[in-house]
Amino acid sequence: MSRILVTGSSGRLGRSVVDVLGVLGHEVIEVDLTMPADSELSAAQQIRAERFAADLTDPAAASAVIGNARADAVIHLAAIAVPFSAPEQHILRTNAALAYNVMQAAVDAGVRKIVTASSPTVFGYGSPAGWVPERLPLDEDVEPRPWNAYALSKLLAERTMQMFAAQKGDDVRLAAFRPCYVIAPEEWAGAPTQQGHTVLERLDDAALSAPALFNYVDARDVAYFLDTLLERIDEIPNAQTFIVGAADALARRPLAELMPQYWPAAAEASGGLTGTAPAFSIEKARRLLGWEPRHDWRTELELSMSPAERRSAG
């Protein structure tokens, strides 16, 4: 197994990534701006002794922590993760610096496998000037059209990845991934999601899921994707970008019905989204990596219910 350094390890996605990678037998080095106290960690988390607090916007700090880690791979998740949660210039400056510093430090340290997180927001949906998709489902060949600093910072992370691939060729294997709306394991049981609503609320009120085009992904599925990607990264063309999402939409009705209601400009393109089909294609990850998501909202919500709740729902 590998030694894998994960930045942003304390975040909503990071926690699941380090947990799953640890269960799969990898040695995980956790790095984040701050680290929780031992009393806040689970027993499994406390076993992992390699946890470091570092401000990775500082190039020297990034070089020190990554240079000393002796990692086989780096997964870069650290970022200001919510659009408009800080001034636009701060989001752009912070996320761009994080991506560049981490990848530069990893390259300098001789790390052969580097993966950076991007975002589906690079597609530009939600633009105040209007958004008409060139096709649905969206795939990696659709042209990015970011309209805010967060989305632009994620596209810059992808371009930074491509820059280092152009510099180093196949001596360094790089990739980027665009995770859909991340749902952490505890959120199936009713904990608030990133936007403050529960999963059930997002399902019961389609207007809550519509801004993200009804997309979602279980955080554990992202972790399994990353494990598969690192295992097979030498077998695929370098500097690839992947959409990582669930195999269905976070919606009780087909998107062919919902998209025209909430995204009228996408009505024509959404006509082919029959059944439970999502608005984001994961065919590239399936084709190149053989990856398949393991979790879906129907199964996970049922598993989180008490016997009495199951009887009531039935």
FINUMI-693320 format. One record per residue (C-alpha): x, y, z; residue number from 1. Coordinates in Angstrom, 1 decimal, decimal comma, always signed. Layout:
BEGIN
<pt xx="X" yy="Y" zz="Z" i="NUM"/>
...
This chain:
BEGIN
<pt xx="+0,0" yy="+0,0" zz="+0,0" i="1"/>
<pt xx="+1,0" yy="+3,7" zz="-0,3" i="2"/>
<pt xx="+1,8" yy="+6,6" zz="+1,8" i="3"/>
<pt xx="-0,7" yy="+9,2" zz="+0,8" i="4"/>
<pt xx="-0,7" yy="+12,9" zz="+2,0" i="5"/>
<pt xx="-4,1" yy="+14,5" zz="+2,1" i="6"/>
<pt xx="-4,5" yy="+18,2" zz="+2,4" i="7"/>
<pt xx="-7,8" yy="+19,6" zz="+3,8" i="8"/>
<pt xx="-8,0" yy="+16,3" zz="+5,8" i="9"/>
<pt xx="-10,4" yy="+17,9" zz="+8,4" i="10"/>
<pt xx="-13,0" yy="+19,0" zz="+6,0" i="11"/>
<pt xx="-16,3" yy="+17,3" zz="+5,2" i="12"/>
<pt xx="-14,8" yy="+15,4" zz="+2,2" i="13"/>
<pt xx="-11,4" yy="+15,1" zz="+3,8" i="14"/>
<pt xx="-12,6" yy="+13,1" zz="+6,8" i="15"/>
<pt xx="-14,2" yy="+10,4" zz="+4,7" i="16"/>
<pt xx="-11,2" yy="+10,3" zz="+2,3" i="17"/>
<pt xx="-8,7" yy="+9,7" zz="+5,1" i="18"/>
<pt xx="-11,0" yy="+7,2" zz="+6,9" i="19"/>
<pt xx="-11,6" yy="+5,1" zz="+3,7" i="20"/>
<pt xx="-7,9" yy="+5,2" zz="+2,6" i="21"/>
<pt xx="-6,9" yy="+4,1" zz="+6,1" i="22"/>
<pt xx="-9,4" yy="+1,2" zz="+6,0" i="23"/>
<pt xx="-8,0" yy="+0,2" zz="+2,7" i="24"/>
<pt xx="-4,5" yy="-0,1" zz="+4,2" i="25"/>
<pt xx="-2,8" yy="+3,1" zz="+3,1" i="26"/>
<pt xx="-0,6" yy="+5,1" zz="+5,4" i="27"/>
<pt xx="-2,3" yy="+8,5" zz="+5,5" i="28"/>
<pt xx="-0,6" yy="+11,8" zz="+6,4" i="29"/>
<pt xx="-3,2" yy="+14,4" zz="+7,3" i="30"/>
<pt xx="-2,5" yy="+18,1" zz="+6,7" i="31"/>
<pt xx="-4,9" yy="+21,0" zz="+7,4" i="32"/>
<pt xx="-4,8" yy="+24,6" zz="+8,6" i="33"/>
<pt xx="-5,8" yy="+23,5" zz="+12,0" i="34"/>
<pt xx="-6,1" yy="+20,0" zz="+13,6" i="35"/>
<pt xx="-8,8" yy="+18,9" zz="+16,0" i="36"/>
<pt xx="-7,8" yy="+18,0" zz="+19,5" i="37"/>
<pt xx="-7,4" yy="+14,3" zz="+20,2" i="38"/>
<pt xx="-10,6" yy="+14,4" zz="+22,4" i="39"/>
<pt xx="-12,6" yy="+15,4" zz="+19,3" i="40"/>
<pt xx="-11,3" yy="+12,4" zz="+17,2" i="41"/>
<pt xx="-12,7" yy="+9,0" zz="+16,9" i="42"/>
<pt xx="-10,7" yy="+6,0" zz="+18,1" i="43"/>
<pt xx="-9,8" yy="+5,2" zz="+14,5" i="44"/>
<pt xx="-8,7" yy="+8,7" zz="+13,9" i="45"/>
<pt xx="-6,5" yy="+8,7" zz="+17,0" i="46"/>
<pt xx="-4,6" yy="+5,7" zz="+15,7" i="47"/>
<pt xx="-3,3" yy="+7,8" zz="+12,8" i="48"/>
<pt xx="-0,4" yy="+9,7" zz="+14,4" i="49"/>
<pt xx="+0,7" yy="+11,6" zz="+11,3" i="50"/>
<pt xx="-1,3" yy="+14,8" zz="+11,4" i="51"/>
<pt xx="+0,2" yy="+18,2" zz="+10,8" i="52"/>
<pt xx="-1,2" yy="+21,7" zz="+11,0" i="53"/>
<pt xx="+0,2" yy="+24,0" zz="+8,3" i="54"/>
<pt xx="-0,8" yy="+27,1" zz="+6,3" i="55"/>
<pt xx="-0,3" yy="+25,8" zz="+2,8" i="56"/>
<pt xx="-0,7" yy="+29,3" zz="+1,3" i="57"/>
<pt xx="+2,8" yy="+29,8" zz="+2,6" i="58"/>
<pt xx="+5,2" yy="+28,2" zz="+0,0" i="59"/>
<pt xx="+7,8" yy="+27,5" zz="+2,7" i="60"/>
<pt xx="+5,3" yy="+25,7" zz="+4,9" i="61"/>
<pt xx="+4,0" yy="+23,7" zz="+2,0" i="62"/>
<pt xx="+7,5" yy="+22,7" zz="+1,0" i="63"/>
<pt xx="+8,4" yy="+21,7" zz="+4,5" i="64"/>
<pt xx="+5,4" yy="+19,5" zz="+5,3" i="65"/>
<pt xx="+5,3" yy="+17,8" zz="+1,9" i="66"/>
<pt xx="+9,0" yy="+17,5" zz="+1,6" i="67"/>
<pt xx="+9,3" yy="+15,8" zz="+5,0" i="68"/>
<pt xx="+6,3" yy="+13,4" zz="+4,4" i="69"/>
<pt xx="+8,0" yy="+10,9" zz="+2,1" i="70"/>
<pt xx="+4,7" yy="+10,4" zz="+0,4" i="71"/>
<pt xx="+4,0" yy="+8,3" zz="-2,6" i="72"/>
<pt xx="+1,0" yy="+10,4" zz="-3,6" i="73"/>
<pt xx="-0,6" yy="+13,7" zz="-2,7" i="74"/>
<pt xx="-4,3" yy="+14,4" zz="-2,8" i="75"/>
<pt xx="-5,1" yy="+18,1" zz="-2,6" i="76"/>
<pt xx="-8,5" yy="+18,9" zz="-1,1" i="77"/>
<pt xx="-7,7" yy="+22,1" zz="+0,9" i="78"/>
<pt xx="-9,6" yy="+25,1" zz="-0,2" i="79"/>
<pt xx="-12,2" yy="+27,7" zz="+0,8" i="80"/>
<pt xx="-15,0" yy="+25,3" zz="-0,2" i="81"/>
<pt xx="-18,1" yy="+27,4" zz="-0,4" i="82"/>
<pt xx="-18,7" yy="+30,1" zz="-3,1" i="83"/>
<pt xx="-19,2" yy="+33,6" zz="-1,7" i="84"/>
<pt xx="-18,3" yy="+32,5" zz="+1,8" i="85"/>
<pt xx="-15,5" yy="+35,1" zz="+1,8" i="86"/>
<pt xx="-14,6" yy="+38,1" zz="-0,4" i="87"/>
<pt xx="-14,1" yy="+37,1" zz="-4,0" i="88"/>
<pt xx="-10,5" yy="+38,2" zz="-4,2" i="89"/>
<pt xx="-9,7" yy="+36,3" zz="-1,0" i="90"/>
<pt xx="-11,3" yy="+33,1" zz="-2,4" i="91"/>
<pt xx="-9,4" yy="+33,3" zz="-5,7" i="92"/>
<pt xx="-6,1" yy="+34,2" zz="-4,1" i="93"/>
<pt xx="-6,3" yy="+31,5" zz="-1,4" i="94"/>
<pt xx="-7,5" yy="+28,6" zz="-3,5" i="95"/>
<pt xx="-5,1" yy="+29,4" zz="-6,4" i="96"/>
<pt xx="-2,1" yy="+29,7" zz="-4,0" i="97"/>
<pt xx="-3,0" yy="+26,5" zz="-2,3" i="98"/>
<pt xx="-3,2" yy="+24,5" zz="-5,5" i="99"/>
<pt xx="+0,0" yy="+25,9" zz="-6,9" i="100"/>
<pt xx="+2,0" yy="+25,6" zz="-3,6" i="101"/>
<pt xx="+0,9" yy="+22,1" zz="-2,9" i="102"/>
<pt xx="+1,6" yy="+20,8" zz="-6,4" i="103"/>
<pt xx="+4,9" yy="+22,6" zz="-6,6" i="104"/>
<pt xx="+6,0" yy="+21,2" zz="-3,3" i="105"/>
<pt xx="+4,9" yy="+17,7" zz="-4,3" i="106"/>
<pt xx="+6,9" yy="+17,9" zz="-7,6" i="107"/>
<pt xx="+9,9" yy="+19,3" zz="-5,7" i="108"/>
<pt xx="+9,7" yy="+16,4" zz="-3,2" i="109"/>
<pt xx="+9,7" yy="+13,8" zz="-5,9" i="110"/>
<pt xx="+6,1" yy="+12,7" zz="-5,4" i="111"/>
<pt xx="+5,0" yy="+10,7" zz="-8,5" i="112"/>
<pt xx="+1,2" yy="+10,9" zz="-8,1" i="113"/>
<pt xx="-0,6" yy="+14,1" zz="-7,5" i="114"/>
<pt xx="-4,4" yy="+14,6" zz="-7,6" i="115"/>
<pt xx="-6,2" yy="+17,9" zz="-7,1" i="116"/>
<pt xx="-9,8" yy="+18,7" zz="-6,3" i="117"/>
<pt xx="-11,8" yy="+20,8" zz="-8,7" i="118"/>
<pt xx="-15,5" yy="+21,4" zz="-8,9" i="119"/>
<pt xx="-18,5" yy="+21,0" zz="-11,3" i="120"/>
<pt xx="-19,1" yy="+24,8" zz="-10,8" i="121"/>
<pt xx="-16,5" yy="+25,4" zz="-13,5" i="122"/>
<pt xx="-19,4" yy="+24,7" zz="-16,0" i="123"/>
<pt xx="-20,9" yy="+28,0" zz="-15,0" i="124"/>
<pt xx="-24,5" yy="+27,1" zz="-14,1" i="125"/>
<pt xx="-26,2" yy="+29,7" zz="-12,1" i="126"/>
<pt xx="-24,6" yy="+32,6" zz="-13,9" i="127"/>
<pt xx="-26,7" yy="+35,8" zz="-13,4" i="128"/>
<pt xx="-26,2" yy="+36,4" zz="-17,1" i="129"/>
<pt xx="-28,0" yy="+33,2" zz="-17,9" i="130"/>
<pt xx="-26,7" yy="+29,7" zz="-18,6" i="131"/>
<pt xx="-27,6" yy="+27,4" zz="-21,5" i="132"/>
<pt xx="-25,8" yy="+24,0" zz="-21,4" i="133"/>
<pt xx="-24,4" yy="+22,9" zz="-24,7" i="134"/>
<pt xx="-25,6" yy="+19,4" zz="-23,8" i="135"/>
<pt xx="-26,8" yy="+17,3" zz="-20,9" i="136"/>
<pt xx="-25,6" yy="+15,3" zz="-19,2" i="137"/>
<pt xx="-22,5" yy="+17,5" zz="-18,7" i="138"/>
<pt xx="-19,2" yy="+15,7" zz="-19,3" i="139"/>
<pt xx="-15,5" yy="+16,6" zz="-19,2" i="140"/>
<pt xx="-15,5" yy="+17,8" zz="-22,8" i="141"/>
<pt xx="-18,1" yy="+20,6" zz="-22,1" i="142"/>
<pt xx="-16,3" yy="+24,0" zz="-22,1" i="143"/>
<pt xx="-15,9" yy="+25,5" zz="-18,7" i="144"/>
<pt xx="-17,5" yy="+28,9" zz="-18,2" i="145"/>
<pt xx="-16,8" yy="+29,9" zz="-14,5" i="146"/>
<pt xx="-18,6" yy="+33,1" zz="-13,4" i="147"/>
<pt xx="-17,4" yy="+33,5" zz="-9,8" i="148"/>
<pt xx="-14,1" yy="+33,4" zz="-8,0" i="149"/>
<pt xx="-14,7" yy="+30,0" zz="-6,5" i="150"/>
<pt xx="-15,3" yy="+28,3" zz="-9,8" i="151"/>
<pt xx="-12,5" yy="+30,2" zz="-11,4" i="152"/>
<pt xx="-10,1" yy="+29,1" zz="-8,6" i="153"/>
<pt xx="-11,1" yy="+25,5" zz="-9,3" i="154"/>
<pt xx="-10,5" yy="+25,8" zz="-13,0" i="155"/>
<pt xx="-7,1" yy="+27,4" zz="-12,2" i="156"/>
<pt xx="-6,3" yy="+24,3" zz="-10,1" i="157"/>
<pt xx="-7,0" yy="+22,1" zz="-13,2" i="158"/>
<pt xx="-4,8" yy="+24,4" zz="-15,3" i="159"/>
<pt xx="-2,0" yy="+24,2" zz="-12,7" i="160"/>
<pt xx="-2,2" yy="+20,4" zz="-12,8" i="161"/>
<pt xx="-1,9" yy="+20,6" zz="-16,6" i="162"/>
<pt xx="+1,0" yy="+23,0" zz="-16,3" i="163"/>
<pt xx="+3,0" yy="+20,6" zz="-14,2" i="164"/>
<pt xx="+2,2" yy="+17,8" zz="-16,6" i="165"/>
<pt xx="+3,6" yy="+19,9" zz="-19,4" i="166"/>
<pt xx="+6,7" yy="+20,6" zz="-17,4" i="167"/>
<pt xx="+7,4" yy="+17,0" zz="-16,2" i="168"/>
<pt xx="+5,8" yy="+14,8" zz="-18,8" i="169"/>
<pt xx="+5,1" yy="+11,3" zz="-17,6" i="170"/>
<pt xx="+7,7" yy="+11,5" zz="-14,8" i="171"/>
<pt xx="+4,9" yy="+12,8" zz="-12,7" i="172"/>
<pt xx="+1,4" yy="+11,5" zz="-13,0" i="173"/>
<pt xx="-1,3" yy="+14,1" zz="-12,3" i="174"/>
<pt xx="-5,1" yy="+14,3" zz="-12,4" i="175"/>
<pt xx="-8,0" yy="+16,5" zz="-11,3" i="176"/>
<pt xx="-11,5" yy="+15,5" zz="-10,2" i="177"/>
<pt xx="-14,8" yy="+17,4" zz="-9,9" i="178"/>
<pt xx="-16,8" yy="+16,0" zz="-7,0" i="179"/>
<pt xx="-20,5" yy="+16,6" zz="-7,1" i="180"/>
<pt xx="-22,4" yy="+17,9" zz="-4,1" i="181"/>
<pt xx="-20,7" yy="+16,0" zz="-1,3" i="182"/>
<pt xx="-22,9" yy="+14,2" zz="+1,3" i="183"/>
<pt xx="-21,0" yy="+12,9" zz="+4,3" i="184"/>
<pt xx="-22,0" yy="+9,7" zz="+6,0" i="185"/>
<pt xx="-23,6" yy="+11,4" zz="+9,0" i="186"/>
<pt xx="-25,7" yy="+13,5" zz="+6,7" i="187"/>
<pt xx="-27,8" yy="+10,5" zz="+5,6" i="188"/>
<pt xx="-28,9" yy="+10,3" zz="+9,2" i="189"/>
<pt xx="-30,1" yy="+13,9" zz="+9,4" i="190"/>
<pt xx="-27,0" yy="+16,1" zz="+10,0" i="191"/>
<pt xx="-27,1" yy="+19,3" zz="+8,0" i="192"/>
<pt xx="-25,6" yy="+19,2" zz="+4,5" i="193"/>
<pt xx="-23,2" yy="+22,0" zz="+3,3" i="194"/>
<pt xx="-26,1" yy="+24,4" zz="+2,6" i="195"/>
<pt xx="-27,7" yy="+23,8" zz="+6,0" i="196"/>
<pt xx="-30,6" yy="+21,6" zz="+4,7" i="197"/>
<pt xx="-31,0" yy="+17,9" zz="+5,5" i="198"/>
<pt xx="-30,9" yy="+15,4" zz="+2,6" i="199"/>
<pt xx="-34,6" yy="+14,7" zz="+3,1" i="200"/>
<pt xx="-35,4" yy="+18,5" zz="+2,9" i="201"/>
<pt xx="-33,4" yy="+18,6" zz="-0,4" i="202"/>
<pt xx="-35,5" yy="+15,7" zz="-1,7" i="203"/>
<pt xx="-38,8" yy="+17,0" zz="-0,5" i="204"/>
<pt xx="-38,3" yy="+20,5" zz="-1,9" i="205"/>
<pt xx="-36,8" yy="+20,3" zz="-5,3" i="206"/>
<pt xx="-36,0" yy="+24,0" zz="-5,2" i="207"/>
<pt xx="-33,2" yy="+23,3" zz="-2,7" i="208"/>
<pt xx="-31,4" yy="+20,8" zz="-5,0" i="209"/>
<pt xx="-32,1" yy="+22,6" zz="-8,2" i="210"/>
<pt xx="-29,2" yy="+25,2" zz="-7,9" i="211"/>
<pt xx="-26,7" yy="+22,3" zz="-8,0" i="212"/>
<pt xx="-28,6" yy="+20,7" zz="-10,9" i="213"/>
<pt xx="-29,7" yy="+17,9" zz="-8,5" i="214"/>
<pt xx="-26,2" yy="+16,4" zz="-8,3" i="215"/>
<pt xx="-24,7" yy="+14,6" zz="-5,4" i="216"/>
<pt xx="-22,0" yy="+12,1" zz="-4,4" i="217"/>
<pt xx="-21,4" yy="+10,2" zz="-1,2" i="218"/>
<pt xx="-18,1" yy="+11,2" zz="+0,3" i="219"/>
<pt xx="-17,0" yy="+7,6" zz="+0,7" i="220"/>
<pt xx="-17,5" yy="+7,1" zz="-3,1" i="221"/>
<pt xx="-15,1" yy="+10,0" zz="-3,7" i="222"/>
<pt xx="-12,6" yy="+8,2" zz="-1,5" i="223"/>
<pt xx="-13,0" yy="+4,9" zz="-3,4" i="224"/>
<pt xx="-12,6" yy="+6,8" zz="-6,6" i="225"/>
<pt xx="-9,4" yy="+8,4" zz="-5,4" i="226"/>
<pt xx="-8,0" yy="+5,0" zz="-4,4" i="227"/>
<pt xx="-8,9" yy="+3,6" zz="-7,8" i="228"/>
<pt xx="-7,4" yy="+6,6" zz="-9,6" i="229"/>
<pt xx="-4,1" yy="+6,4" zz="-7,7" i="230"/>
<pt xx="-3,9" yy="+2,6" zz="-8,4" i="231"/>
<pt xx="-4,5" yy="+3,0" zz="-12,2" i="232"/>
<pt xx="-3,1" yy="+6,5" zz="-12,9" i="233"/>
<pt xx="+0,0" yy="+5,0" zz="-14,7" i="234"/>
<pt xx="-2,3" yy="+3,2" zz="-17,1" i="235"/>
<pt xx="-4,3" yy="+6,2" zz="-18,4" i="236"/>
<pt xx="-3,2" yy="+9,4" zz="-20,3" i="237"/>
<pt xx="-1,6" yy="+11,9" zz="-18,0" i="238"/>
<pt xx="-3,4" yy="+15,1" zz="-16,6" i="239"/>
<pt xx="-6,9" yy="+13,8" zz="-16,9" i="240"/>
<pt xx="-10,0" yy="+15,5" zz="-15,3" i="241"/>
<pt xx="-12,9" yy="+13,4" zz="-14,0" i="242"/>
<pt xx="-16,4" yy="+14,2" zz="-12,9" i="243"/>
<pt xx="-17,2" yy="+12,2" zz="-9,7" i="244"/>
<pt xx="-20,8" yy="+11,8" zz="-8,9" i="245"/>
<pt xx="-23,6" yy="+9,4" zz="-8,0" i="246"/>
<pt xx="-25,2" yy="+7,3" zz="-10,7" i="247"/>
<pt xx="-28,5" yy="+9,0" zz="-10,2" i="248"/>
<pt xx="-29,9" yy="+12,5" zz="-9,4" i="249"/>
<pt xx="-30,9" yy="+13,8" zz="-6,0" i="250"/>
<pt xx="-34,5" yy="+14,0" zz="-7,0" i="251"/>
<pt xx="-37,8" yy="+12,1" zz="-6,7" i="252"/>
<pt xx="-38,8" yy="+12,9" zz="-10,2" i="253"/>
<pt xx="-36,9" yy="+12,6" zz="-13,5" i="254"/>
<pt xx="-34,8" yy="+15,5" zz="-14,5" i="255"/>
<pt xx="-36,5" yy="+15,7" zz="-17,8" i="256"/>
<pt xx="-39,5" yy="+17,0" zz="-15,8" i="257"/>
<pt xx="-37,6" yy="+19,1" zz="-13,2" i="258"/>
<pt xx="-35,0" yy="+20,8" zz="-15,3" i="259"/>
<pt xx="-37,5" yy="+22,7" zz="-17,5" i="260"/>
<pt xx="-39,3" yy="+23,9" zz="-14,3" i="261"/>
<pt xx="-36,2" yy="+25,2" zz="-12,5" i="262"/>
<pt xx="-33,8" yy="+25,7" zz="-15,5" i="263"/>
<pt xx="-36,1" yy="+26,7" zz="-18,4" i="264"/>
<pt xx="-33,1" yy="+27,5" zz="-20,7" i="265"/>
<pt xx="-31,9" yy="+23,9" zz="-20,2" i="266"/>
<pt xx="-35,3" yy="+22,4" zz="-21,2" i="267"/>
<pt xx="-34,3" yy="+21,3" zz="-24,6" i="268"/>
<pt xx="-31,0" yy="+19,7" zz="-23,5" i="269"/>
<pt xx="-32,6" yy="+17,9" zz="-20,6" i="270"/>
<pt xx="-35,0" yy="+15,9" zz="-22,8" i="271"/>
<pt xx="-32,7" yy="+12,9" zz="-22,8" i="272"/>
<pt xx="-32,4" yy="+12,7" zz="-19,0" i="273"/>
<pt xx="-34,8" yy="+9,9" zz="-18,6" i="274"/>
<pt xx="-35,6" yy="+7,9" zz="-15,4" i="275"/>
<pt xx="-33,1" yy="+8,6" zz="-12,6" i="276"/>
<pt xx="-30,3" yy="+9,9" zz="-14,9" i="277"/>
<pt xx="-28,2" yy="+12,7" zz="-13,4" i="278"/>
<pt xx="-27,1" yy="+15,9" zz="-15,1" i="279"/>
<pt xx="-23,4" yy="+15,0" zz="-14,7" i="280"/>
<pt xx="-21,9" yy="+12,1" zz="-16,6" i="281"/>
<pt xx="-19,5" yy="+9,7" zz="-14,8" i="282"/>
<pt xx="-18,9" yy="+7,7" zz="-17,9" i="283"/>
<pt xx="-15,3" yy="+8,8" zz="-18,2" i="284"/>
<pt xx="-14,4" yy="+7,5" zz="-14,8" i="285"/>
<pt xx="-16,2" yy="+4,2" zz="-15,6" i="286"/>
<pt xx="-14,5" yy="+3,8" zz="-18,9" i="287"/>
<pt xx="-10,9" yy="+4,7" zz="-18,0" i="288"/>
<pt xx="-10,8" yy="+3,5" zz="-14,4" i="289"/>
<pt xx="-13,6" yy="+1,0" zz="-14,0" i="290"/>
<pt xx="-14,9" yy="+3,0" zz="-11,1" i="291"/>
<pt xx="-18,6" yy="+2,8" zz="-10,0" i="292"/>
<pt xx="-20,3" yy="+4,6" zz="-7,1" i="293"/>
<pt xx="-21,4" yy="+2,3" zz="-4,3" i="294"/>
<pt xx="-24,0" yy="+4,5" zz="-2,6" i="295"/>
<pt xx="-27,3" yy="+6,1" zz="-3,6" i="296"/>
<pt xx="-29,8" yy="+8,2" zz="-1,7" i="297"/>
<pt xx="-32,6" yy="+5,6" zz="-1,7" i="298"/>
<pt xx="-30,5" yy="+2,9" zz="+0,0" i="299"/>
<pt xx="-28,6" yy="+5,3" zz="+2,3" i="300"/>
<pt xx="-31,8" yy="+7,0" zz="+3,6" i="301"/>
<pt xx="-33,4" yy="+3,6" zz="+4,2" i="302"/>
<pt xx="-30,4" yy="+2,3" zz="+6,1" i="303"/>
<pt xx="-30,5" yy="+5,4" zz="+8,3" i="304"/>
<pt xx="-34,1" yy="+4,9" zz="+9,3" i="305"/>
<pt xx="-35,3" yy="+3,2" zz="+12,4" i="306"/>
<pt xx="-37,5" yy="+0,2" zz="+12,1" i="307"/>
<pt xx="-40,5" yy="+2,4" zz="+13,0" i="308"/>
<pt xx="-39,6" yy="+4,9" zz="+10,4" i="309"/>
<pt xx="-39,3" yy="+2,2" zz="+7,7" i="310"/>
<pt xx="-42,7" yy="+0,9" zz="+8,6" i="311"/>
<pt xx="-44,2" yy="+4,4" zz="+8,3" i="312"/>
<pt xx="-42,4" yy="+5,0" zz="+5,0" i="313"/>
<pt xx="-43,7" yy="+1,7" zz="+3,6" i="314"/>
